[in-house]
Every structure is written in C-alpha cells, then in structure tokens.
Amino acid sequence: MKRLLILGAAAMVLGLSAREPSMKIVDKSFERKGEKLQHKEWIVKFHHSDMNLKNTLDSEGKLVKKAWGDFFIGLRHGTVSNGSWDIWQFISAMDKKWKVMPEKDPVSKVSFVRFADSSCANMEWSNGTIRVLQTAGSQKWVYVKVTMPAGIHKVMLYVRPGGSHHGIKGRERHIRLGSYETESKNFKVNTMKFDGKTTGMAFFNKNYSEKNGNFLVFEAEKIQTIQNHTENPVTVIFYPKKGVTELNFALGYFLNEDAEEVTQRFLVEQLPTIRKGLDSIQWDKAPDFSEFTKNAAQVKNLIAGVQGADKAKYEKEFAEIQKAYEAAKAKNDIPAYTDTLDRLRKLQKKIGSSALDSLL
C-alpha cells in the first residue's frame, strides 16, 4: 500500500505542468577582439509568454552595445514570424532629467516573483523600474508598469504587427486610436489625434499578414500627447502630463482573425473590460504561502519512501530549503520566497523521478 502511495505521489509530481513561471539567469565571460566582456541574461517564462533581458558589460561594468545581441529587452507575446511586440526591444523610457532606461546603463537588479495566479519580473535601473506581469487567466495580455521618480518625459513602445520582415513592398502598418486611423511609414514623427479619453489602440497591416496584429491599453487620463513613427518596428511615443511618475500598459495581440472585425470588437466592446483589468492589477500583493506548504508535504512523503544514501542527501537539501522559506516568510520577501518555491519544486521533481525509476 505504501509503495502505491509513493508511486502515486511521484507520478503526480512529474505530471505537473511543464509551463511553470520561472526565471533563468545566464552569466558568462568572454573576449572580443582582446576586450574582456561579460554577458548577463535573464530569461523569464510567464504563464503564457516569455521575456528576455540581456546586458553586455565591459571590465568597468559599463553597458556595451557594439555587436548584435549585446543588448535585448524582448517580449515574446503572440509572436508570429518574429513579429508582435518586439522580441529585441519592446520598450524604452526617458525621465524629466533626460536619462534613458533600459538601454543606457546596465540593469542594477532583476527579481522574479510568483503568486498563485500570476508572475512578475521586476527590473531596476538607477533612474526607475520596469515591471512586467502576466496572469494565469490572461493568455493574450501582458501588463507593464514604468516608474521614474524624477517624472516621466516619455515612454516608447515598439511593435511589429504580424511579422518583422524588412522591405516588404506595398505593406502598410496601420494604427487605430478610437475613430482615428493613421499609417506609420517613415521616420517623420506624426502626432496622433488624441481626445484625452480614448484608452486603447490597435495595430494591423494591409497587404501583409492581415490577420495578425496587436492591441494596446493605456491610462488616457495621464497622457498629454501620443506620437508614432517608422514602419518596422512601429514606434508609439507617450508623453504624459506634468507630474506623472508612473504609467501602466496592457499589451495584447490577435492571431488569425479578420483585422477589421477584431479591431472593432476590441475598441467598442472589450476595451472597458481590459482597462478595468489593467487598473485592478495587484503589483505588490502578499504571496500565497500555501503553495509551498502543499508542495513541502508532498516532498516529505516522497522522501519517506527513499532508500539508501540518497535519503540523507534529500533530507539535507529539503531542510535547507525549509530554512530559507521560513526566513523569506518572516521578512515577507517575495522574490526570496519565489526562489525557495522554485528550489522546492526542482527537488520535488528530482525525487519523484528517482522514486519512479526505483519502483517501476
């Protein structure tokens, strides 16, 4: 009977969804033309979408952007033909002191937090933060918060609706903001007709990938002016009103749908609901510690069935994780808690796999 219980627990552990929110850090040193450099990359998996932040640093710790791949802050969200929200750089911001992030200086801190129903990447620079969050129930939406204590001068978002191909003859990139529509086609900046109330826009194509595009929801009450320029990527620039230090966005997409129909449905019917969802995002809610407790009980059950030297090894690792969890919980340190939960789940799978091998 005990053998069956252990077998069932092990099978349940290995049956956990492969799509679990996580953050992987890659850190490696290398040389380029005699110069010693360091690549640092944060690869984030949300519930449905992916993001990667990559910095290349010189020996003094300064950001280097001399070759392709030295710097990325890309989002894979509704990606088709390397298009949708830019997979190389989807965002940039400048504060009132004319200081830019994220491409001017190296990121100073990156943390990843996971809740029961959402996950969030927090990226910090000397002049502000960018946070990216996705909920388990919102596959087509990613939420972004930009904070700059000195005041936001502008935020730029980059999108390649339907694909990233260059030099497509006859392609037209269109933006619809309420009843206003414009084509984004060259480097000349276009000031869009904005009534101060419309809170969403759509991006779509004509004569190219016409059934794929993107949606954007923003805080209209905080915005003074909206501009756009270029065709690949489409660049949208938000200039907020005086005194604004924080802007929130919801980034969406559509795939394999009639652009006219889905855009009309979004702007007329769905926009109020999406805006309400953006406003209700809890960026700093308390973590759900019950997930750790539940998984810890399963790990204990699995360890109980382990024989030989591995048992002591697993018990020691579990005790270390438990200690780190208690410290994180006492301080309400959400990133540290997320780290301990990830460590526990890895141990859970490792023991589960070993248990199945020994029992089958």
Secondary structure, 3 states (H helix, E strand, C coil): CHHHHHHHHHHHHHCCCCCCCEEEEEEEEEEECCEEEEEEEEEEECCCCEEEEEEEECCCCCECCCCCCCCEEEEECCCECCEEECCCECEEEEECCCCEECCCCCCCEEEEEECCCEEEEEEEECCEEEEEEEECCCCCEEEEEEECCCCEEEEEEEEECCCCCCCCCCCEEEEEECCEEEECCCCCCEECCCCCCCCEEEEEEECCCCCCEEEEEECHHHEEEEEEECCCCEEEEEEECCCCCEEEEEEEEECCCCHHHHHHHHHHHHHHHHHHHHHCCCCCCCCCCHHHHHHHHHHHHHHHCCCCHHHHHHHHHHHHHHHHHHHHHHHCCHHHHHHHHHHHHHHHHHHHHHHHHHHC
